[in-house]
C-alpha cells in the first residue's frame, strides 16, 4: 500500500504562482511512476503531468505545458508541482497518484491506470 498526501493548495490570483507537493509513504517510492491530475467542478478528472521513477521521462498536458513543472525527490519521497502563470481555468482539486513502474509508461499514464490516489488539495485561481 502507498499513502499519498497532497499539500500546498490555496487561492492565488491569475498570473501568480503556487507550489503543490505530494508526500508518499509505504512501499518503495522509486518503484512508482507519479502523476498529478485535477478535477474542476462539473468536469471529469484529467491528467496534468507525469514523471518516471528516475525523472528521465516527463510529460505534460498541453493545457499546462510551459507553465507547470513536475519533479521528484526519491530520497524524500516527494513530488512537487510548480504552477506558474496560473489561469482561472486551472481552478480544480489537484490529486497526486502513483502507478507501478512496470504497468504503464509515462506516455500512457492516465486516470484509469493509476494504482494509488491521494485525497486532493484545492487550488482556486481568482481573476
N, C-alpha and C positions, 0 to 999 in steps of 0.2 A: 504494500500500500504506500502511496505517495500522498502527502498532505501539502497542499499549496495555499498560501495566504498572500493575498494582494494588499498593497498599501499605496498611499500617495494620492489618492483621488481627492477631488475638491472642485471648487469653482474658480475658473480663470477667464479672463477677458480674451476676446478674439485677438489673435496675433501674439498672444503670450505663450508661455512655456509651462510644462508640467512634467514631473518625473514620477512614473509609476515604478513599483518594484514588486517582484514576486519572490517569496522565500519558500523553499522546498524542504521537506523533512521526510524521513522514512527510508526508502531504498536508495541505492547509489545514484546520486544525481546525474553523474556523467553517463549513465545508461539511457538517458532520455533526451529526445529532442523536445524543445519547448516552443510554445506558441502563445501569442496574445490574440485574443478575439474580443469582439464587442457586440453589444446588442442595444440598439436605440429603441425608444418607446414605439411599440406597434410594428417593429421590424424583426426579421429573423437575425439570429446570431451570425456574425460574419468574421472571416479571417482578417487579421490586421498584419501580423508579422510572425515569422518562424525562424528558428535558429537551430542548427545541428548541435550534437553534443560537443564537438570540437570548435564550434563557431566558425568553421571554414565554409559553411553554406548558409546563406541568409536569403530570405525572400520577403517582400512587402506587397501588400495590396496596392493597386495603382492609386487609390484614393489617399494614401499616406506616404507614398514614395517621395523621398527628398525632404520630408518634414519630420518623420519619426525615425528613431534609431533603436534597434534591439541589440542587446549584448547579453553576455552571461559570465558569471564568475563561479567556476566549478569548485573552487576552494571554499567559497562562502555560501554555495547553493542558492544563488540569487540570479534573477533575470530582470534587469531594468528595462524600461521602455521610456526613452526620452521623446517627449512630444513638443515640437516647436511649431511656431506659426499656426497655432490651433485655430479651427474654424467652428462656427456654431454646429455644423453638421458632424463634428467629432463628438458631440454630446452623446453619451452612452454609458452603460455599465461595462467596464472592461474586465475580462476574465483571463487568467493565466491557465494554461493547460499543458499536460505532459503526455508524451507517447513514447513507447519503447523504440529505441533507435532502429531495431530490426523490422519494425512493422510498416513504417512509412518513410518516404523521402521528403525533404523539405518541399520539393516541387508538388507533391501530392497531399501535403498536410491540409486537413480541413476539419470542419466542425464535427463530422461524424466519425472521425478516425482517431480521436484522442482518447487516452485511457483514463486520465485523471483531470479534474477541474477544481479550481478554487471557487470561492463564493462570490467574487467580484468586488470591484470598487467603482463608485460612481464618479464620472467626470462630467462636469457641466461647463459649457463654454458660452459665455454671455456675449451678446453683440453690442 
